[in-house]
């Protein structure tokens, strides 16, 4: 049954998606695009753009949309798709909720322990590498790589880092430019 498969997929992602939402993106893409074919690469790229523009954590937004879209692509009615979105969101969050509850207890109890501090130092590079993997998997999309996209990326980076322009302004400008250029 599709609901069991969706739940199992997103509980796995929620359990092993260390590093937050951005780090989960490559895992979500692998599951929903490559392994299960619930959406195309183009749909996934659009999903990332939509998830970035809506309030809330990107991992949760992505799982919600993926749960809805997987069922919609299979022809289920809207109410069933909404239930799928809710279920994938819960499945993604449940492992984190359980883990953070346990970790909080041990963090408070052992935060001055040197072994614990060193373990935390080892987790940081893993998180950064998973985020980088997610970014590289999006850039490797054939439909994404073109000179205009590279120029838009460079411009957004400069506006963000050098001029400290608000991300909402950069997103709005990129959307307008996308409408004009494409």
C-alpha positions as CSV (number, residue, x, y, z in Angstrom):
1,X,0.0,0.0,0.0
2,X,1.3,3.5,-0.9
3,X,0.7,4.9,2.6
4,X,2.9,2.3,4.2
5,X,5.6,2.9,1.6
6,X,5.4,6.7,2.0
7,X,5.5,6.4,5.8
8,X,8.4,4.0,5.8
9,X,10.3,6.1,3.3
10,X,9.9,9.3,5.3
11,X,10.5,7.7,8.7
12,X,13.9,6.4,7.3
13,X,14.7,9.9,6.0
14,X,13.7,11.4,9.4
15,X,15.9,8.9,11.2
16,X,19.0,9.1,9.1
17,X,18.8,12.7,7.8
18,X,21.4,14.2,10.1
19,X,22.2,17.9,9.5
20,X,18.7,19.3,9.1
21,X,16.5,19.9,6.2
22,X,19.1,20.8,3.6
23,X,21.1,17.7,4.4
24,X,17.9,15.6,3.9
25,X,17.3,16.9,0.4
26,X,19.6,14.5,-1.3
27,X,18.0,11.6,0.6
28,X,14.5,12.8,-0.3
29,X,15.5,13.2,-3.9
30,X,17.0,9.7,-4.0
31,X,13.8,8.2,-2.5
32,X,11.0,10.1,-4.3
33,X,12.7,10.6,-7.7
34,X,15.2,7.8,-8.3
35,X,14.0,4.9,-6.2
36,X,10.2,5.2,-6.2
37,X,9.5,7.5,-9.2
38,X,6.9,9.5,-7.3
39,X,8.0,12.6,-9.2
40,X,10.4,13.8,-11.9
41,X,13.7,15.6,-11.3
42,X,12.1,18.8,-12.7
43,X,9.2,18.4,-10.2
44,X,11.7,17.9,-7.4
45,X,13.6,21.0,-8.4
46,X,10.4,23.0,-8.4
47,X,9.5,21.5,-5.0
48,X,12.8,22.8,-3.6
49,X,12.1,26.3,-5.0
50,X,8.6,26.2,-3.5
51,X,9.8,24.8,-0.2
52,X,12.4,27.6,0.0
53,X,9.8,30.3,-0.5
54,X,7.3,29.1,2.0
55,X,7.6,29.6,5.8
56,X,9.0,26.7,7.8
57,X,11.9,24.2,7.7
58,X,12.7,23.1,4.2
59,X,12.8,19.4,5.1
60,X,9.3,19.5,6.5
61,X,8.0,21.6,3.6
62,X,9.6,19.2,1.1
63,X,8.3,16.1,2.7
64,X,4.8,17.6,2.9
65,X,4.8,18.5,-0.7
66,X,6.3,15.1,-1.7
67,X,3.6,13.2,0.2
68,X,0.9,15.2,-1.5
69,X,2.5,15.1,-5.0
70,X,3.2,11.3,-4.9
71,X,-0.4,10.5,-4.3
72,X,-1.6,13.2,-6.7
73,X,0.6,11.7,-9.5
74,X,-1.0,8.3,-8.8
75,X,-4.5,9.8,-9.3
76,X,-5.8,9.9,-5.7
77,X,-8.4,12.5,-4.7
78,X,-7.4,15.7,-3.0
79,X,-8.4,14.7,0.5
80,X,-6.3,11.5,0.3
81,X,-3.4,13.6,-1.0
82,X,-3.7,15.9,2.0
83,X,-3.7,12.9,4.3
84,X,-0.5,11.7,2.5
85,X,1.1,15.1,3.1
86,X,0.2,15.0,6.8
87,X,1.5,11.4,7.1
88,X,4.8,12.1,5.5
89,X,5.3,15.2,7.6
90,X,4.6,13.3,10.8
91,X,6.9,10.4,9.6
92,X,9.7,12.8,8.9
93,X,9.4,14.6,12.3
94,X,8.7,11.6,14.6
95,X,12.3,10.3,14.7
96,X,13.7,13.8,15.3
97,X,11.2,14.4,18.1
98,X,12.2,11.1,19.8
99,X,15.9,11.6,19.2
100,X,16.0,15.3,20.4
101,X,14.1,14.3,23.5
102,X,16.7,11.6,24.3
103,X,19.7,13.8,23.2
104,X,18.5,16.7,25.4
105,X,18.5,14.5,28.4
106,X,22.0,13.2,27.7
107,X,23.3,16.6,26.6
108,X,22.4,18.2,29.9
109,X,23.7,15.3,31.8
110,X,27.0,14.9,29.9
111,X,27.8,18.3,28.3
112,X,31.0,18.7,30.4
113,X,32.3,15.2,29.4
114,X,35.2,15.4,26.9
115,X,34.2,12.3,25.0
116,X,30.8,13.8,24.3
117,X,32.3,17.2,23.2
118,X,34.6,15.4,20.8
119,X,31.8,13.3,19.4
120,X,29.9,16.6,18.7
121,X,32.9,18.0,16.9
122,X,32.9,14.9,14.6
123,X,29.2,15.4,13.7
124,X,29.7,19.0,12.4
125,X,31.7,18.1,9.2
126,X,29.2,15.4,8.4
127,X,26.3,17.9,8.5
128,X,28.2,20.3,6.2
129,X,29.0,17.5,3.7
130,X,25.4,16.4,3.5
131,X,24.3,20.0,2.8
132,X,26.9,20.2,0.1
133,X,25.8,16.9,-1.4
134,X,22.2,18.3,-1.6
135,X,23.4,21.4,-3.3
136,X,25.5,19.5,-5.8
137,X,22.6,17.1,-6.6
138,X,20.4,20.1,-7.5
139,X,23.2,21.8,-9.6
140,X,23.8,18.6,-11.5
141,X,20.3,18.7,-13.0
142,X,20.6,19.1,-16.8
143,X,17.7,21.5,-16.9
144,X,19.4,23.7,-14.2
145,X,22.8,24.2,-15.7
146,X,22.9,27.2,-18.0
147,X,24.8,30.5,-18.1
148,X,21.8,32.4,-16.9
149,X,21.4,30.2,-13.9
150,X,25.1,30.6,-13.0
151,X,24.8,34.4,-13.4
152,X,21.6,34.5,-11.2
153,X,23.4,32.3,-8.6
154,X,26.5,34.6,-8.6
155,X,24.4,37.7,-8.4
156,X,22.3,36.3,-5.5
157,X,25.5,35.3,-3.7
158,X,27.1,38.7,-4.0
159,X,23.9,40.5,-3.0
160,X,23.5,38.3,0.0
161,X,27.1,38.1,1.3
162,X,28.6,41.5,0.3
163,X,25.5,43.7,0.5
164,X,23.6,41.8,3.1
165,X,20.4,42.2,1.1
166,X,17.4,40.5,2.7
167,X,16.7,37.0,1.3
168,X,13.1,37.9,0.5
169,X,14.2,40.7,-1.8
170,X,16.7,38.4,-3.5
171,X,14.0,35.7,-4.0
172,X,11.6,38.3,-5.4
173,X,14.1,39.7,-7.8
174,X,15.1,36.2,-8.9
175,X,11.5,35.3,-9.5
176,X,10.9,38.4,-11.6
177,X,14.1,37.8,-13.6
178,X,13.1,34.2,-14.1
179,X,9.7,35.4,-15.5
180,X,11.4,37.9,-17.8
181,X,14.3,35.7,-19.0
182,X,12.7,32.3,-19.3
